[in-house]
Amino acid sequence: MSTSQILYDYTPKMKAKARAYWYWNWNWNSRARFGLRAVFLFCFLFFIAGFLSSSRRSEWVSGVRRRTERQLDSMEYDLMGHGKTGDDSISVIPFQVISWRPRAFYFPKFATPEQCQHIINMAKSNLEPSKLALRKGESEHKRQNVRTSMGTFLSVSQDSTGVLDAIEEKIAKATKLPRTHYEAFNVLRYELGQKYDSHLDAFPSEIYGPQKSQRVATFLVYLSDVEVGGETAFPYENGLNMDGSYDFKKCIGLKVKPRMGDGFLFYSLFPNNTIDPTSLHGSCPVIKGAKWVVTKWIRDQNFL
Ligand SMILES: *[C@@H]1O[C@H](CO)[C@@H](O)[C@H](O)[C@H]1NC(C)=O
């Protein structure tokens, strides 16, 4: 018996049932197919939506992170209301403690190469042999060979470009000592063999007599690299060589190598205002190249 025959032989009721079954079956199949398609489409849309939202979200997340970082900045450094002479911003000046005996601090990349070159150019035409603060009853002639550099003084008002002003302001922030206590900049050039024997920047009254004010600290900015030599040396660092045998012409002890743009700060006085003997220092002879340095002496009284 063929299938058609069976169908043929079916009663109308049975035919109707079969049609209904067939219809249901077709319906189910098509529904299932539609369902599969729908599921596929849904998954696809979900995937696309997920993909888009994930990239959007990472954007959003990084936006939030960016915002959070900005917020952290202002949260970490929540600014205070400031006084008339204060700042409305935060200063960060990286430094390394070089020594506590003497108190000496190194400020890498304190000035830019352009600033260094600018200061050299300003000083170049006015160099004269550097002088010494003379001791009681001493003649200039007698100490001729102690300090052999050439130098000149430059004040902030001489520089209309604002470079010296910017450097001085940065020194004030680094030292936390006010600019009214500053001497003018002293630019020095040491050429081959030139040096400065070990000395104190402060003036012991027993040697120099009573002073109007005392030097508290010295801030150096090295304006050039020096190939060999030219270090700033502290022979008494941490109490070394202090037994009275030290030859002041000798370049020994803790040595700081000049590097263009780097700043270097040391204190000549203890916190109790007496002179720190370990602040004794010199400039080692330049063996190769030339050394340019600018010095800022800071006083314990208004200097201007
Ligand atoms: C000042 O301080 C230094 C270092 O702390 C100390 O050695 C010295 O005795 C003090 N001098 C006076 C007079 O207090």
The ligand as a MOL file (V3000), in Angstrom:
LIG
                    3D

  0  0  0     0  0            999 V3000
M  V30 BEGIN CTAB
M  V30 COUNTS 14 14 0 0 0
M  V30 BEGIN ATOM
M  V30 1 C 75.3330 73.4240 66.9700 0
M  V30 2 O 74.9440 72.2140 66.3050 0
M  V30 3 C 76.0110 71.3410 66.0250 0
M  V30 4 C 75.4580 70.1970 65.2070 0
M  V30 5 O 74.3170 69.6600 65.7710 0
M  V30 6 C 76.6790 70.8910 67.2880 0
M  V30 7 O 77.7480 70.0350 67.0130 0
M  V30 8 C 77.2190 72.1300 68.0230 0
M  V30 9 O 77.7770 71.7650 69.2620 0
M  V30 10 C 76.0980 73.1290 68.2560 0
M  V30 11 N 76.6830 74.3440 68.7950 0
M  V30 12 C 76.0780 75.0960 69.7080 0
M  V30 13 C 76.8420 76.3050 70.1540 0
M  V30 14 O 75.0020 74.8180 70.1630 0
M  V30 END ATOM
M  V30 BEGIN BOND
M  V30 1 1 1 2
M  V30 2 1 1 10
M  V30 3 1 2 3
M  V30 4 1 3 4
M  V30 5 1 3 6
M  V30 6 1 4 5
M  V30 7 1 6 7
M  V30 8 1 6 8
M  V30 9 1 8 9
M  V30 10 1 8 10
M  V30 11 1 10 11
M  V30 12 1 11 12
M  V30 13 1 12 13
M  V30 14 2 12 14
M  V30 END BOND
M  V30 END CTAB
M  END
